[in-house]
Amino acid sequence: MPKETVFLDRAIPDTRAYCQFLGIPEPPHLAAALAKASYRKVFILDLLPLVKDYARLEDEAAQKTIQELLIGVYNSLPFPTVRVPVLPIETRVDLILANLNSIPD
C-alpha cells in the first residue's frame, strides 16, 4: 500500500448512489469493484449552498437527495467515515488533517 495520501472527489461507491438516484440498474461489475475497493477513510463534507455551473445540473432538493444516498452507501460499506460540517475552509482543512492522524496503516 502506498504511503502517499491521495484525496478523491468521487470514488467507486458513488456509482451505487447515483444509480439509486437515477433509478437505473447498477452496472454488472459494480459489486465486484466495491468488493475490491479499499479506502482507509472517507470524509463526507456537509453541503455548502448550491452554486449552479456547467457541471451541476441538479437543484437543491436533488443535491440533498444525492448527499443522503451517498451517506447511506458509504455507511453500508466497511470504510471508516468522518462527517465534516460546514465550517470556514481553514477549519474544515484542520479537521480533515487531524483525522488523517488516526488512519490505520
C-alpha positions in Angstrom: 0.0 0.0 0.0 1.4 3.4 -0.9 2.4 5.7 1.9 1.2 8.6 -0.1 -2.1 10.2 0.9 -4.5 10.8 -2.0 -7.9 12.5 -1.9 -10.6 11.6 -4.4 -13.5 13.8 -5.1 -15.5 10.8 -6.3 -15.0 7.1 -5.8 -16.4 3.8 -6.8 -19.2 3.7 -4.2 -20.6 7.0 -5.6 -21.7 4.9 -8.6 -24.2 3.0 -6.4 -25.7 6.2 -5.0 -26.0 7.8 -8.5 -27.7 4.6 -9.9 -30.1 4.8 -7.0 -30.8 8.5 -7.6 -31.3 8.0 -11.3 -33.4 4.8 -10.8 -31.2 2.8 -13.1 -29.7 -0.7 -12.5 -26.2 -0.9 -11.2 -23.6 -2.0 -13.8 -22.9 -5.7 -13.5 -19.3 -5.2 -12.5 -20.1 -2.7 -9.7 -20.5 -5.3 -6.8 -17.1 -6.8 -7.7 -15.5 -3.4 -7.9 -16.9 -2.5 -4.5 -15.6 -5.7 -3.0 -12.1 -4.9 -4.2 -12.2 -1.2 -3.2 -10.2 -0.1 -0.3 -10.4 3.3 1.3 -8.6 4.0 4.5 -11.0 6.8 5.5 -13.9 8.6 3.8 -14.6 12.2 4.5 -18.2 13.3 3.9 -18.4 17.0 3.6 -21.7 18.6 4.6 -23.3 20.5 1.8 -22.5 24.1 1.0 -25.0 26.4 -0.7 -25.7 25.2 -4.2 -23.9 27.1 -7.0 -25.2 26.1 -10.4 -22.5 25.8 -13.1 -21.8 23.8 -16.3 -21.4 20.6 -14.4 -24.0 20.8 -11.6 -27.4 20.3 -13.2 -29.3 19.3 -10.0 -31.4 21.6 -7.9 -31.1 21.9 -4.2 -33.6 19.1 -3.5 -31.7 16.7 -5.8 -28.4 17.8 -4.2 -29.8 16.8 -0.8 -31.2 13.5 -2.0 -27.8 12.6 -3.6 -26.0 13.5 -0.4 -28.3 11.3 1.7 -27.8 8.4 -0.8 -24.0 8.9 -0.7 -24.1 8.8 3.1 -26.2 5.7 3.1 -23.9 3.9 0.6 -20.7 4.7 2.4 -22.3 3.8 5.8 -23.2 0.4 4.4 -19.6 -0.3 3.5 -16.7 -1.2 5.8 -14.8 2.1 5.4 -14.5 4.5 8.4 -16.3 7.7 7.7 -16.0 11.2 9.1 -18.6 13.8 8.6 -17.1 17.3 8.0 -19.6 20.1 8.9 -19.9 23.4 7.2 -17.1 25.4 8.7 -14.7 28.1 7.5 -12.3 26.5 4.9 -9.3 26.6 7.2 -11.2 24.9 10.0 -12.5 22.2 7.6 -9.0 21.5 6.4 -7.7 21.4 10.0 -10.5 18.9 10.9 -9.6 16.6 8.0 -5.8 16.8 8.7 -6.4 16.0 12.3 -8.4 12.9 11.3 -5.6 11.8 9.0 -3.5 11.0 12.1 -6.0 8.4 13.1 -5.8 6.4 9.8 -4.5 2.9 10.3 -1.6 1.7 8.1 
